[in-house]
């Protein structure tokens, strides 16, 4: 079966965006009592979340469930991806107490599963791996059974050192503490679009990090794709096969939504039925955890991963 997408085309070629988003893109902001509690905990501990910084369309839903994705190492990224709402520039943020504050906020919110991400910090010798590792340690020392998922940058020239730092932290935890981890890193788009969408990044480098993570004991590798930048179905399927070849077992696919007029335009809105087809394709390739849909993001309902053993 062939599923059509909504293409935005006029006499002058592709237009930046549809005049109105399709109905399946619209989202309820959902602010109940849990939303306020999450918001208060995040700001009381002077933390950043990708939910806010990247203008995630699911913030209302996730915060209302009492979940959040904490963003380490400040709110300024050293790269300038064409799709991302996080601000870019030089950053001098390096707070050794940040892991403690994240752990205290998680304890306050009584979370059972936490996603940690960060901006790219190419200015740091370790790319920020040490902060990821220390935050993981602080979380597990406070709650020995908490589920932890990373969504890391590619660590450029120090991938082996970054992985070694994290694995050493897991190995040094007390005997009764969990030593598993979901290690996520998003390839984001197809190789052909990297030059415009992911300046400063390389598709092969992302695959290299994922393959290295997947080789570690107790680690499940995860990645994500955003669709609607002009990729073809064949290109998406090729990326999914590359991810499986790299050992990635978990994947999510969602619709790219333009944060502002300064960012890359949406070329097409992918129909929900097409996402269902991609989900079926991914499962047929052997992925054991798949989420695909217009509003899916890499950490969307990530806590469901706890239902799967590593």
Secondary structure, DSSP 8 states (H G I E B T S, - for coil): -----EE-EETTEE-SS-SS--GGG-------HHHHHHHHHHHHTT-EEHHHHTT-TTHHHHHHTT--EEEES-SEESS--TT--SEES------TTHHHHHHHHHHHHT-SEEEEEE---TTSTTTTHHHHHHHHHHHHHH-TT-EEEEE----GGGHHHHHHHHHHHHHTS-TTS---EEEE---BS-GGGHHHHSTT--HHHHHHHHHHHHTSTTEEEEEEEEE-SS--HHHHHHHHHHHHHTT--EEEEEE----STTS----EE--HHHHHHHHHHHHHHT-SEEEESTT--TTTTGGGGGGS--
